[in-house]
Amino acid sequence: MAPKAKKMPANPSPLERMQEVFAKADVDMNGDVTKEEFLTVMDNIGVSKSDAEGIFKRFDTNRNDILDKDEFFAFVSKGAGELNRFISRYLIDTDQEIITVFNKWDTDGSGRISKDEFINVFVTLNPAFTKKELEASWKAIDKNGDGELDTEEFIAWVKDGILKEETKRSGGAARQGSPAQPSR
């Protein structure tokens, strides 16, 4: 049986969040994140194995198939960066792929993404998100205000993020009234 995770403070610092994400990834608790542990974490949030391997390789600077804390913190501070870019580059091409990611984010299998499940993924992608940014994002994405994301809300949010990223890349203006997404 795994030890109980320490309860995080109500307003954890970015460093505390990075340590929390590191602890989740370091399954065997040996102080390093192996390639297999990293691939599992990325799979759990919907990143394909080949994309996760590419990300891992970028941050495994000494090429030993292990991320020490410095390499892992470089990943969470630089590589997990902007959520819009991450989603459009690594996750989504079709509605079915969006639903596959939705199901991975829905860790309790309820068919809906709770606020806690959503925040867990955001913090895994970028521990530097502030509570204020997370709350603003949640409020903008939970369009019907019921406290959970259904597949329709999730698909609309992901597609809007892709549209904004494509518009940004093409030099055009972003569509008005889009859901808020933290930019890092």
Salt bridges, closest charged atoms under 4 A:
ASP43 OD1 - LYS104 NZ 2.84
GLU82 OE2 - LYS168 NZ 3.13
ASP95 OD1 - LYS159 NZ 2.65
GLU133 OE1 - ARG184 NH2 2.18
GLU135 OE1 - LYS115 NZ 2.67
ASP146 OD2 - ARG112 NH2 2.15
GLU148 OE1 - ARG112 NE 2.71
ASP160 OD1 - ARG175 NH2 2.14
